[in-house]
Amino acid sequence: MLEQEISFLATLKLSTIFVFVFFDMLLTPSYLAASEPLYKVAAVAVCGFIPLLYVAYSTSPFVTTIHMNLPSFARGSAEILQRFAKSAPGNTRLDVTTMSLIGKPRVSSMTLADLRPVKKRLGMVNYERDTSFANAGRKWWRFRAVGTFNIQKGNDKNIKTGWVWREVENGILAKAEGVEAKAKVKADVKDR
């Protein structure tokens, strides 16, 4: 994402929290203290709660940055980097950064093999990973690992090495198509 888009998302999230605090922490108690009818109190509470839920749900998977740990030989030249990106192994480490509800970065470390393409949440999620292992070792009070991502297309023109992700993404999509084709063949053989 571009810096302007990241700043807009952070501002939107923080503004939504302020709206929630105003309606649900200030107005709702004052309506209760004034003995207003219950439907008015509920309406005021919903005015703060609905925007917070919507913004939290719709903006949580947006990826702000992706950092790929490159081996030293791939850093030598653009041609070598392009060859590496086209055939990046599944154990290549990625640090994918999303934004929490308060605008704080959340870094998710994973391997390239962990990501798989999907279409979920009305198109807001285009990649996911299995977080069951990561969540198994977490304490109950810690946030769950981020498992859904929206990696937007088209921003690679605005970033110096944005083309690297495009090459890596093509590799992920090709591997996913190969896995689907193998599963389909297995299912066809099993049905016979």
C-alpha positions as CSV (number, residue, x, y, z in Angstrom):
1,M,0.0,0.0,0.0
2,L,1.1,3.5,-0.5
3,E,1.9,5.8,2.4
4,Q,-1.2,7.9,1.8
5,E,-3.4,4.8,1.9
6,I,-1.8,3.6,5.1
7,S,-2.2,7.0,6.7
8,F,-5.8,7.1,5.6
9,L,-6.6,3.7,7.1
10,A,-4.9,4.5,10.4
11,T,-6.8,7.8,10.6
12,L,-10.1,6.1,9.8
13,K,-9.5,3.4,12.5
14,L,-8.6,6.0,15.1
15,S,-11.5,8.3,14.2
16,T,-13.9,5.3,14.5
17,I,-12.6,4.6,18.0
18,F,-13.3,8.3,18.9
19,V,-16.8,8.0,17.5
20,F,-17.3,4.9,19.6
21,V,-16.0,6.5,22.7
22,F,-18.2,9.6,22.2
23,F,-21.4,7.7,21.6
24,D,-21.0,4.7,23.9
25,M,-18.9,6.1,26.7
26,L,-20.3,9.6,26.9
27,L,-23.7,9.9,25.3
28,T,-25.2,6.5,26.3
29,P,-24.5,6.9,30.1
30,S,-25.9,10.5,29.9
31,Y,-29.1,9.2,28.2
32,L,-29.4,6.6,30.9
33,A,-28.9,9.2,33.7
34,A,-31.6,11.4,32.0
35,S,-34.1,8.5,32.1
36,E,-34.5,8.6,28.3
37,P,-36.6,5.8,26.8
38,L,-34.7,2.5,26.3
39,Y,-35.0,2.6,22.5
40,K,-33.2,6.0,22.4
41,V,-30.4,4.7,24.6
42,A,-30.1,1.6,22.4
43,A,-30.1,3.8,19.2
44,V,-27.3,6.0,20.6
45,A,-25.3,2.9,21.6
46,V,-25.7,1.4,18.1
47,C,-24.5,4.6,16.5
48,G,-21.1,4.1,18.1
49,F,-20.9,0.4,17.9
50,I,-21.8,-0.3,14.2
51,P,-19.1,1.9,12.7
52,L,-16.5,0.3,15.0
53,L,-17.5,-3.2,14.0
54,Y,-17.6,-2.4,10.3
55,V,-14.2,-0.7,10.2
56,A,-12.7,-3.5,12.3
57,Y,-14.1,-6.2,10.0
58,S,-13.4,-4.6,6.7
59,T,-9.9,-3.1,7.2
60,S,-8.3,-5.8,9.3
61,P,-6.8,-7.9,6.4
62,F,-5.2,-5.0,4.5
63,V,-1.5,-5.5,4.2
64,T,0.7,-2.4,4.6
65,T,4.1,-4.0,3.8
66,I,5.7,-7.3,2.8
67,H,9.4,-8.0,3.6
68,M,11.0,-11.0,2.1
69,N,14.2,-12.4,3.6
70,L,16.4,-12.9,0.5
71,P,19.5,-15.1,0.4
72,S,22.7,-13.3,-0.2
73,F,23.1,-14.5,-3.8
74,A,19.7,-13.0,-4.8
75,R,20.9,-9.5,-3.7
76,G,23.6,-9.3,-6.3
77,S,21.7,-8.0,-9.3
78,A,18.2,-7.4,-10.5
79,E,18.4,-10.3,-13.0
80,I,19.4,-12.8,-10.2
81,L,16.6,-11.3,-8.0
82,Q,14.1,-11.8,-10.8
83,R,15.1,-15.4,-11.3
84,F,14.9,-16.1,-7.6
85,A,11.5,-14.4,-7.3
86,K,10.1,-16.5,-10.2
87,S,11.1,-19.7,-8.5
88,A,11.2,-18.8,-4.9
89,P,11.3,-21.9,-2.7
90,G,8.5,-22.5,-0.2
91,N,10.8,-22.0,2.8
92,T,11.4,-18.3,1.9
93,R,10.7,-16.2,5.0
94,L,8.1,-13.4,4.7
95,D,7.2,-10.7,7.2
96,V,3.7,-9.5,6.3
97,T,2.6,-6.3,8.2
98,T,-1.1,-5.5,8.7
99,M,-2.6,-2.8,10.9
100,S,-4.4,-3.4,14.2
101,L,-7.6,-1.6,15.2
102,I,-5.6,1.2,16.9
103,G,-3.3,1.7,13.9
104,K,-0.4,-0.2,15.4
105,P,1.6,-2.5,13.0
106,R,1.1,-6.3,13.4
107,V,3.9,-8.3,11.9
108,S,3.1,-11.9,10.9
109,S,6.2,-14.0,10.1
110,M,5.7,-17.0,7.9
111,T,7.1,-19.0,5.0
112,L,6.0,-18.6,1.4
113,A,4.5,-22.1,1.5
114,D,2.1,-21.0,4.3
115,L,0.3,-18.5,2.0
116,R,-2.5,-19.8,-0.2
117,P,-4.8,-17.8,-2.5
118,V,-8.5,-17.6,-1.5
119,K,-11.5,-15.4,-2.1
120,K,-13.2,-14.7,1.2
121,R,-15.1,-11.9,3.0
122,L,-16.7,-10.4,-0.1
123,G,-13.3,-10.2,-1.9
124,M,-11.5,-8.4,1.0
125,V,-9.3,-11.4,1.6
126,N,-7.2,-12.9,-1.2
127,Y,-4.6,-14.8,0.8
128,E,-4.7,-16.9,4.0
129,R,-2.5,-19.1,6.1
130,D,-3.2,-21.8,8.7
131,T,-2.7,-20.2,12.2
132,S,-3.7,-23.2,14.3
133,F,-0.1,-24.1,15.1
134,A,0.8,-20.4,15.9
135,N,-2.3,-20.0,18.1
136,A,-1.8,-23.3,20.0
137,G,1.2,-22.0,21.9
138,R,-0.2,-18.5,22.7
139,K,-1.5,-17.5,26.0
140,W,-5.3,-17.0,26.2
141,W,-4.9,-13.2,26.7
142,R,-2.7,-12.6,23.6
143,F,-4.2,-11.6,20.3
144,R,-4.7,-14.5,17.8
145,A,-2.3,-14.7,14.9
146,V,-3.3,-13.0,11.7
147,G,-4.4,-15.5,9.2
148,T,-6.2,-13.5,6.5
149,F,-4.6,-10.9,4.2
150,N,-5.6,-8.6,1.4
151,I,-2.5,-8.0,-0.7
152,Q,-3.6,-5.4,-3.2
153,K,-2.6,-5.6,-6.9
154,G,-1.3,-2.6,-8.8
155,N,0.8,-0.9,-6.2
156,D,4.0,-2.5,-7.4
157,K,4.5,0.4,-9.9
158,N,4.8,2.9,-7.0
159,I,7.5,0.9,-5.2
160,K,11.1,0.5,-6.3
161,T,11.1,-3.3,-6.1
162,G,7.4,-3.9,-6.2
163,W,7.8,-6.1,-9.2
164,V,9.3,-8.8,-7.0
165,W,6.0,-9.5,-5.3
166,R,4.3,-9.8,-8.6
167,E,6.7,-12.6,-9.6
168,V,6.4,-14.3,-6.2
169,E,2.6,-14.0,-6.4
170,N,2.6,-15.7,-9.9
171,G,4.6,-18.5,-8.4
172,I,2.1,-18.9,-5.5
173,L,-0.9,-18.9,-7.9
174,A,0.8,-21.5,-10.2
175,K,1.6,-23.8,-7.2
176,A,-2.1,-23.5,-6.0
177,E,-3.4,-24.4,-9.5
178,G,-1.1,-27.4,-9.6
179,V,-2.3,-28.6,-6.2
180,E,-6.0,-28.2,-7.3
181,A,-5.3,-30.1,-10.5
182,K,-3.6,-33.0,-8.6
183,A,-6.6,-33.1,-6.2
184,K,-9.0,-33.2,-9.1
185,V,-7.1,-36.0,-10.7
186,K,-7.1,-38.0,-7.4
187,A,-10.8,-37.5,-7.0
188,D,-11.5,-38.6,-10.6
189,V,-9.3,-41.8,-10.1
190,K,-11.1,-42.5,-6.8
191,D,-14.5,-42.2,-8.4
192,R,-13.7,-44.8,-11.0
